[in-house]
Amino acid sequence: MRLHLLNTFALAATLALGTTSAAAQGTVQSGSTYLQFTGTPLAAGTGNANLFFGSNGAFATDMLYRYGWSYNQGVGTTNRPFSALDTPAASYAGNVATFTWTNAGAGTAGFARWDAVMTITLTELAAGTTTVPGQARVDTALSFRASSGNAAPIAFNLFHELDLDITGASGPGGDTFRVLDANAVSGRAFDASGNYAEFQGTGAQRYLFATGASLRGGLNGGSSNLGTLAGTVQPDWVSSDGAVGFQWTRTLAPGEAFSVNSSFTINSPVPEPGTWALMAGGLLAVAGLARRRRAG
């Protein structure tokens, strides 16, 4: 989880092209928040998604850095980004990006082929300014289907890598990843400045906190499962380059489908302990005043 600055002038030029060109560039928009897909979406080495705030490059810090989806088909096979072998049909409309893969995958005809539709929705929660980024939520819905032409049931593993760049200096000790609900596979990443991101991989069987580099290496070419079972709390994990990965595993008969959902929010402030104390004190004072009024 690192801060990476986009080229402000290039960003300003891209946004100045207008709605039609923005769609051609693979960009969706909600308010003053932009989610931009580069290259072939979700391909190896390219297809990164950039999340930034403010029109015309007013605040051009990339808050996302990496947003990846990978798969394999069975034990010992290679993990591959979704678009490593097959370029999806892509559409960008308003705040929604949709990617469609047809008869994709590494298998030959009759083995381990798949279809998928991924819908990614951007929602601005609070607009940014020229000096402070806003707050945003990104929701992903994936429908994954084993090809009806497969000869037998196939065990598919799906992986999602999320490398977020929240606002604020990392400070001593870097960014911290914490489990909020191990069963729901949700958590929070926060920095020394009190900014945080929250994330969830609904229904995932496994997850892992690790450096972005190690997750990318494993999910773009390894073959192993992620290290932590859902329901198990991974201890707080601190790094200057942190990321989270989710894993879903399903054995699908020919033509069988299942759905996957994930989400993250970014840049909402966490109240400091002193702020919580002031809020609690204020609530107690209000409650005491109400009691005195009732007594009178």
N, C-alpha and C positions, 0 to 999 in steps of 0.2 A: 504494500500500500504506500505508494510514493506520489509526490506531486510532480506532474509533468506539464509544462507550459506549451500550449499550442502557439503556432506562429500567429500573432495577433493580426498582422496585415493580411495573411492568407485567409484567416477566419473571417475577417471583415469583408473580403472580396467574395467569399463563398456566400455569406448571408445576404450581401447586397444583390445577388443574382435574382432573388425573389423566390416565390413558392415553387414555380415550375422547375427551376434549376436546382433548388434545394432537394426536391424529390429525386432528380437525376443523380444528385450527389449521395443519396441514401440517408436523408435527414428527416426526422419527424420533430414536431414542435408542440409544446404546451406552454402558453404564455410566453415568457422570455427564456424558457429552458429548451435546450436542443439536445437530441440524441442522434449522433451521426455514426453511420456505419461506413467503413472505408474498405476499399478493395472488394474482394469476394467475401460477403458476410460469412463469418464463422469458418474461415479456411485457415490452414496452417500458415503461420507467419504473417498473415494479413487478416482482414476482416475484424479488426478491433472496433469496439464501440466507444466513442468519446461522448461524455456528458458534460455540457458546459452551459453557463448562464449568461444572460445579458446580450441584447442585440448588438450587431456590428462589432463584436469582439470587445464589448465594454468590460467584461470579466471573462478572460480567455483561459482560465485554468481548467485542465481536463480532470474531472472528478471521478472518472471510471477506470481508465487505463486498460483493463482487460475484461472482456465479457465473452466467455467461450463455452461451447457445447461440443462434447465428444461422445463417441460410442465404441463398443466392440461387440463381437458376437461370439461369446463363449470363452471358456478358460484357455489362456495361452495365445489368444489372438491379439492383434495389435490395436491399441487405442488410437483412434483417428478423429480429428475435428470433423464435424458434420459435413463441411464442404470441401474436405481434402480431396475427394475423388469426384464429387458431383456438385456443380454450381446450381443453387436453388433459383427458382423463379421468385423475384422480389417485388413487393409493392410498398409504397410509402404514402399514406393518406392521413393528413392531419397529425394526430399524435399516435398513430398506430403503424407499425411496420409488420409485414407479413412475409414469411419465407416458406416456400413449398418445395419439398424434395419428392421426386417420383421415381420409383424403382431404383433407389440409391443403394449405396453400400459396396463393400469389397467383395462380396460373394459372387460366384458365377451364377448363371441362370439356374433357378431351382434351389439356390442355397443362400441364406442370409441376406436377402434383399429386403428393403423396407421403404415405406412412404412416410412422410411427416409433414405436418403444418405447424409452424411456430408463429404465434402472435405476440408481439412485444408492445406494451402500452405505456406511454410516458405521461405522467400527471404532475404538473407543477403544484407544489403545496404552498410555496411562498416565493414571490419574485425576488430576484437579486437586485443589487445596485451596481454602480460602477466600481465599487471597491469590495463589496461583500457578496459572495454567491448566494443563491437562493436555496430552497429545499425542494426535493423532487422524489417521486416514487416511480419505480419501474416494475411492471408486472409481466410475467411471461407465462403463456399457456401453450403447451406442446401436446399435440396429438400424434402419437407414434404408432405405426401399424406395420406388422410383418407382412411382406408381400404374399398375396394369395397364391403366387406361383412357387413359393418355397415347398420343398419336398417333405419337410418334417418340422416339428416344433424347434424353435431356436431360442437359446438363452441370450438375451440382449442386456448389456450394461450401458446405461446412459449416464454421462457425467456433465456437471455444470461447474465451471470455474468463474469466480467472481473476485476480481482484484480492484478494490475501491480506493479512491484517493479522497479522503475527507479533508475538510478545511483545517488549517492551523498547522503550526510547526510540530513535528513529531516529538521533539524534546528528548531529554534523557530517557532511555529505555524504549523509545519508539511507540508504536501503536499496539493496543491491547485488544485481543479477541476474547470474547466471553460468551458462554452458552446461556441463553435465556430459558429455553425449553428443549431438553434433549430428545424428548419423544416427538415433538413437532419439528425438530431440527431447525431451530431458530436461534439467532444470536445477535450480538452487538460488537461493533468495532469502534473504539474511541481513542482519541489522542490526548496529549498532555494539556491541550488548550480547552478541553471540555466539549469538543465537537464529536458527533458520532454518526455511524451508519448502522442500520438494522437490516437483517437478511433472514430469509426463510426458504428452505427447500421442502415443500409440503410432500409428505409421504416418502421421503428419501430413506433408504435403508442404511446408508453410511454417509459420513461426512469427514472432513479433515481441515484443521487449521495448519497452514504451512506457508513458506515463502512463495511469492508468486512464481519465481523461477522454478522451484521444485514441482509445483503443481502443473505448470505448463509442460515441463519435461515429461512428467508421468502421463498426463492426459493427452499429450500429442504424440506419444510414441511408446509408452510403456504397456504393460499388460496386467498390472496388479489392481486389486481393489483398494479403495480408500481405507484408512486405518482405523476409524472409529465407528462402531455400530450405533445406530439410532437408539436412544434410550440410555446411552452411556455419556456421562458428562466429561468432556475433555477439559482439563484444567485451563485456567487463563493462560493465554499464549501471547508473548510479546515479541515484536520484531519491527524493524524499520521498513520491511517490505513484506507485509502480511497479505494473505488471501484466504478464501474459504472455498472448498470443493464439496459438491453433493453427488451422491450416486444412487441411482434407481436400478434395480435388477428385476427383469421379468422374463419368464419363458413364455413365448407367444406361439400359438399354433398358426398355420398359414391363414392370413387374413385377419388375425386377432389384433386388437388395438388396446392401448391404454393411454391415460392422460397424465401429464406432469405439470405441476405449477411451481413457480418460484417468484420471489419478489425481493426488492430491497428499497429502502429509503436512505437518503443521504443529506447530511448537513443540518439536521435538527439539533439544537443545543440541549445539552443535559444540564439541569440546574446544579450548581455547585452546592456542597454541603451547607455553606452559609446561607445560600438562597433558600434551601429547604427549611432551615431553621427559622428564617424570617417568615416564610410562608406559614409554617406551623404556628409560630407565635401570633401571627395575624389572625389565623383561624381561631386560636384559643381566646384571643381578645374579643373577637366578634361573638363567640359563644358566650363568654362571660357577660358581655353587654346585653345579649338577648336574655340571659337568665335574670339580670338585674331589672330589666324592663318588665319581665313577666312577674317578678316578685313585687315590683312597685304597683 
